[in-house]
Every structure is written in C-alpha cells, then in structure tokens.
C-alpha cells in the first residue's frame, strides 16, 4: 500500500474537499449527491389560480384542476393553491421522509387545516419533513395543500430587485416529489462546509487553518458516499476537531434567530400578512426540533395581523413565547422611520406597541429594535427612556457611504442627556446564515475590541421574510466552542445586553443624532405621502385635544378612544420605514394614500362631534366659533365662509387651546393692531408688499430681491443675489433610486428662469396683500405661486401649485441669506439641533442633504432667517415608476427675525403656559381613563434651556401627577395645584407628561 504524500498542495486539497460537497460537480459520486435517497412522484397534483388571498377554509372548497411539474402559473400578486395527495412507499419504513417542493414564489404548507411550514427556493426551504422516522403504523397516505404567492421573497421587480414590479411575470413548479432524506449525510456536509470555511477564513498563516483543511481531507479519505457505514469514522474526525476548545478570552457571539419582514416594501401590506405566517410557522417548527433555539420578533402590527388571520398559529406563538423561545422585541407598533414622524407619533409607536406586548405576552419589551431604518433622531434616547427601554439594537449605519461609524457597542446620549446602551451587530447584517466567514467577520469588524467582548449575530433570511433554517442552526451549534473561533451561543437579546451591561465601564459615548450617510432622498420622495403624514398627525392631535376638552366640560360626551386607536394605528402603520419614506412600490403608496384618506374622513367627523360638544350653547355671530388647537394665542387673518359659498377675510384673535366667536365684520378695519398691508406694483412689473413688520420686494418674474425687517432696516437676502429662485438638478443615484440623493447632483444646478411681466397683484392690501406668477419649469412641468403677506404677520408665505412630470429631476428653491453662521438650526422631534453649514470634514460634507421637521433657521448674533415648510418634491422611478408625478400643492414661508417673541397672553383657554420655551404638544384621554376620567398632557422644553414655568388650567382638575410616556404614574410625581396653576421644571429639551384626574362634570 502506497504511503500518503508527506506534503499537501493547499489549493488542490481545498478544491478536492469542495468538489466532495459540491451541488454542481461530481454529484454522481460525491457526498452531496447522497443527501436524498429513493424518491417517487406525488400521487395526485391539482391546483387553482385566484387573484385573491383566500382563507384556507374557502380555498379548499374551490375547484382544483389536474396539474403537473413544469406547469406555469401567475401573474404577479395572484395565488396558486396546490392540492398534493401523497402515498409513501412501504419500503421507506424507518426512514426520514420529505416532500421536496421547488417552485417560484413563496409557498406555505397546510396540513390538517393549519399552516406548518414555509417553502421558498430563495430562502433555502425546499423540503417539508413529513416524518422523522416512518413508523410501521404511521399512515401512508395524506393530503397537503401548498399556497403559493406569485411573488418572491423580495417582490417581483422587472429586471432588477428594486425596479417596479413586472405585472405579467409567470411562475413555475419545477419539483414535487417524495424522497428519503439522509440526515447523517446532511450532518457530514455541515461539518465539511464549516471546515472549509475555517481553512479559508483563517488563511495560510494560521496553524488551525491547516488543521481544518487536513481534517476535511482525511474525512474525504475515509468516507465512501455509497457506504453509510463509513460515515461514523468521518464524523468522529470532525467531532475531534470541533471539540478542541478555545481560551477564556475568546469573544462570545450571541446568535439569535431573526426574520426581518418589511411591513410593506416591494410587496403590498396584505402579502406581508402571509409572509409573517410562512416565516413564523417555520420558526416554530424549528423550535420544536431545537429547544435551545431562540427567535426574536418585532412589530406588534404584524403579530396583530397573524392573530386575526391565523388564530391557531398565534396560539402556538404565545405558547413558545411562554417557553422563552419566541421573544417579542422592539416595543413599537412597526419598525418606523427614525427621522420623519413627529415626536408624539414616535411616543405612540411605543404606547401602542408596548401595551400590545403587555396584553398579549404578559410583559413589555426591554429592547428597542430598529435594524433597517434610515437614521435615528437625537430625541429617541429620551423617548426610549420614557417608555421603559434602555437598550437599542440597529444595523443600518454600517451602510454609511462616506464615514465608517466608529463603534459597534456604545452609549448613545440624546438631546436632553438621556443615555441608552446601543449595539450594532459587527457582522453588518441582520440576515446571517451561520457561516464561518460571518462569524470571523463579526470579531474582526468589531470597532470596540478590548471594550466589549460580546456581539450579536442575527441569523435567518430577512427583509422579505424567510427566517432561519435547520442548516443554519446545525452550523452554529457545531461552532459553539472551537479553538481558533469565537464562542457561539444561542441567546436572547436580553442575554446579549445583560452581558454587555456587565462589562460596560470602558464603552464610549456618542452624543446627538445617528445620521445615516445614505438614503437621504427618503426625506423628499413621494411628497404626497409626506404631506398626508403631516396632515394626519395634525388631525389626530386636534381630535384628541377637542375631545379631551369636551370630556372635561360635558357629562354626556363619550371620548372616541376606540376610533382614535384605530386611526392612530393606521397612521403608525404608514410610518413604517419603507412607506412614509416613499421607498415602496406604487401599490403600497396607493394603499398608504387610502389610509390617509380614512384618517382625514373619520378624523374630521370626530373633530366636528367634539367641537359641537365643546362649543354647545355658545354660538358666535352667524353661528360661528373659531377654535385654536395650538398652545399659544393666535392673531391671524382668516378666510371665513359667507352665505352662498363665498369667503371674506377677517382678523381673528383666539386664545391658546380655546375658542372665540367670529368678530363682527364692522369692527375689523378700525381695530387693526398694526398698519395694514400695502401693495405697490412698479412700472417695470416688480411688486412690493409691506405690513410694517417686513417689506418684501419681488422682481417681475416673482423672485425675491429684498426682504427687510422694517424695525431694524436689516436686509435678509444676500447682496447681489435673489431669493425664491427655483432650481432643477439632475437626480440619478448609483443604485437606490427612491432612497438616494448623491452629492454630485449639486454639480448639475440649472436655475429655472421666468418671463418678465408674469407677476401680477392678487389681493390688493388691507388685511392681506399678495402677488402671483406662473413659471414654466420644463416643456412638461409648470408651477404657479401666490406670495402672501398678512397684517401683523412676521413672515411671508409662498402658496405653490406644481404640475410635475419629470424623471430623475430634483426641484429646489433657494434663498441666499445675508447671515453668516457656522451652524444652522433644524427642528426635530420635541426640540431642535444644529448642523454645520460648512464642509470642513468628511462628516460635514456627508450631510449635504439633511432632514428637518417644520422649520430651519440660520442666525447670527441679533438677526436670523427662518424657513418654514410643509412639503417637497423629487422624481425617482424605482421602485415606483409614478412617484411624485402629478399635481402638488404646498406652502413654505420665510421669516426674518431679531429675537424670540414674548409669550402671548391668553383670555379664556383650556391650557396656557407662562414660558415661550415650553410647548404643550399633546392633550389626550389617558389610556386607563375608562375607570377614571383622566387626561394626559405632554409638554417639552423647546429652547434648550433650564426653565421653570406655570401651566394654567381652566378645567376642573382633581389631581395632577407626573407620568412616563406609557402613562405610568411616577410614585413621587404628585404636583400641587395652586390657583388653577401647576409649577413645572424643565431641563433642556426635556419632555414631561402629566396625568390629570378630572373632577366629575356637572350634570
């Protein structure tokens, strides 16, 4: 017998092992070809197609027609139901038997009326285990149903993943048979693949790498695929290698099963419901076979859908949650966008989510879970704190285009100083598959080496669902404690964070927003969605306020808690990070717009009912009352309805969070507090608007040549420049169309020039003055605008209507300011922050496109210029080819200012605050109010200052208690009510919530 060679060639040895496990090469004689043994076709196969997503009980009653392997079905978004009748051969007794199923689309196996497993080629789930070991008395015949959705894990893009869906795409069934599965072959394949991974990953400079390669080579020597009796010898060689343990200093990887499912993205909301069922039922099946397997699941909305549509599956989910294997995380209704929703909407994500998890699973979540969102507001740490959460997991900042984020485990300090512990999985993915390469990357990539010796490893197919597989679990269990690799343990998020907390003394702190240097087109894509979001946030705010006041003043009024919860949940659903951002297909955008219309319609009905109850018995002239839902007194010009559908302008004064009758028409003009608005058009066509506070000059095409703060004579427009200049930019990103705006777009600036003589006077002055013009943007797109100045108003408004029919263009409007500052200020949730106006460093210029809420401001000492907004415009073509096409209406305003205005006084109002630094954001019924008549008030400090202030109350309050954002009272939070006033103390940007217990109203 010839001796084995003393030397081995690295490449030939490696490739020898690769060919032994290959699914492509030498499958007639290698190990992979032995994974399945005897096979036979299914006994009877039949199917029917439907455009609907039918419940099981209805589907099985339909007319099934004969079908066969090779059949095509579709088109996109339809469903094909297959009835699969099986007969297992008698000769297979004692063996593991699978249904092998390969088809395009996403499948769900139904057995005895319940879903049992998902099937997807993309998710490496192409067989269903009929029995681990066929018994003598087990039935040989059974009938299964396979529900196949005509879309893939990641939608049905035409030509590329993020392209608009192909509506005519067809799908095919390529395999449907029974087969004997050789579990011992599977385990040997797992061992050999891992040994190959170690050999490649550790490289030629590592002795453990050679041990792995030589062990694999020896296994090939002793293993004859045709003789299963040789398998145990090969298995023993692998066990000896993996049984060599590492040292105490080895990094520990906490592997948690995960299945990120976008609540809507390249598929509609209704398909997500089925994605949840397919993915989670498969995870439960894995839990039954692997008691140590732990699966983390976020998004209360998805669980609520499954509870409604798949009650049997949901009961099993609750059972495995009690066992600690199915772990709810996140605490929010959906994984919302981290930038665009208001602060109150973010609070409601947690309020709805945490209450759902408490009700359905007996406890709230301790980790905020937002792996795939496009940046994170500096107010999130405080909001987390107020909702009982001190831990945060995300991954998306690894997508930064310019600067690598410097940490994977760190403390994050928010706008008010609140701190939370944050972990980014260092493998830069929430969809790991358990390979050696991923395990090694998790350690090598870790930017907090020496400070943190634990990392998360989220495994399972994601974004479109799918989740973990048995192969992934087998890999990770094999790698639990092997010399040369980090330790791997199957853990829950709680175990991971507990380990990180126990050794957190050396962790660094990041202060302020977590800004993603990519996907900054999501601040502007789909302007109608952005507009709908803001309008509906305002409507729900107003409904809650007026309903709260009506509740306090009327014994008969019923607070619409159930209706408001439904409307809030619709709005929160739309704030998912691929919906409100506009990075979704047309079908989803249309559904979102329907949700907004529902909120508008039902919200306005509720608003009318609350206003009627609140103002009953107090009609003003002509039966009109004007309600102010903001927390400060307002003096404004309004267009009031007249008989016959006409409108007239009136100057009205309404106290904070209160109402006032319409003033008599005869009293308007003589009582103007300031000079009326003067409008002058010069012979060259230019127009001047002046109200004594600001003076606005427009050139004959509508551009702003001057904006003067009259009291100081200070000019706000830069010398030699013009404002209100519309500009077109090319907008062609590298790949992520709806998501990205690249810095090079700024090099393509093309001013849109109007024609002289198009500017005309609109309203001629007095209470209001205005001028309007038309602007042809391109042969296909046009714009009209009215520039409006009201009496007593410190800002000029630009009412804009755009007919937009462009592709890959970005429309902006410029206001060059005569202000010099290295920082600009932007409103965010419950506060504001500064960002640089210069490009000194790569971190500075990576923020060439930033987000803000309702205003931004550029100020130097003693003078500043603020831009107020309500919308924006862009024209991407993927994944929605129709994004932003059509008619848009929006308003922006420009306000030069010297210093903050003093707090206005109030007449009758429900609530007012004594400090201009404090904003009363929200008034609502307490969640627990059916037992006690209680309101919740949410206030925040907006200037960035320490401040004491008085909250004045005009409602009959019995008790006042500080509470958290989930409305849980602070045991030490009782406040003393003095003369209908409460004293409140704020630190910079602090959010306070009050629980007010009302006295019973008079009957």
Buried (B, 14 or more C-beta within 10 A) or exposed (E): EEEEEEEBEEEEBBBBBBBBBBEEEEBEEBBBBBBBBEEBBBBBBBBBBEEEBBEBEEBBEBEBEEBEBEBEBBBBBBBBBBBBEBBBBEEBBEBBBBBBBBBBBBBBBBBEEEBBBBBBBBBBBBBBBBBEEBEEEEEEEBBBBBBBBBBBBBBBBBEEBBBBBBEEBEBBBBBBBBBBBBBEBBBBBBBBBBBBBBBBBBEEEBEBBBBBBBBBBBBBEBBBBEEBEBBBEBBEBBEEBBEEEBEEEBBBBBBBBBBBBBBBBBBBBBBBBBBBBBBBBBBBBBBEEBEEBBBBBBBBBBBBBBBEBBEEBBEBBBEBBEEEBBBBBBBBBBBBBBBBBBBBBBBBBBBBBBBBBBEBBEEBBBBBBBBBBBBBBBBBBBBBBBBBBBBBBBBBBBBBBBEEBEBBBBBBBBBBEBBBBBBBBBBBBBBBBBBBBBBBBBBEBBBBEEBBBBBBBBBBBBBBBBBBBBBBBBBBBBBBBBBBBBBBBBBBBBBBBBBBEEEBEEBEEBEBBBBBBBBBBBBBBBBBBBBBBBBBBEBBBBBBBBBBBBBBBBEEBEBBBEBBBEBBBBBBBBBBBBBBBBBBBBBBBBBBBEBBEBBBEBBEEBBEBBBEBBBEEEEBEEEBBBBBBBBBBBBBBBEBEEEEEEEEBBBBBBBBBBBBBBBEEEEBEEEBEEEBBBBEBEEEBBBBBBBBBBBBBBBBBBBBBBBBBBEEEBBBBBEEBBBBBBBBBBBBBEEBBBBBBBBEBBEBEEEBEBEEEBBBBBBEBBBBBBBBBBBBBBEEBBBBBBBBBBBBBBBBBBBBBBBBBBEBBBBBBBBBBBBEBEEBBBBBBBBBBBBBEEEEEEBBBBBBBBBBBEBBBBBEEEBBBBBBBBBBBBBBBBBBBEBBBEEBEBBBBBBBBBEEEEBBEBEEBBBBBBBBBBBBBBBBBBBEBEEEBBBBBBBBBBBBEEBEBBBBBBBBBEBBBBBBBBBBBEEEBEBEBEEEBBEBEBEBBBBBBBBBBBEEBEE
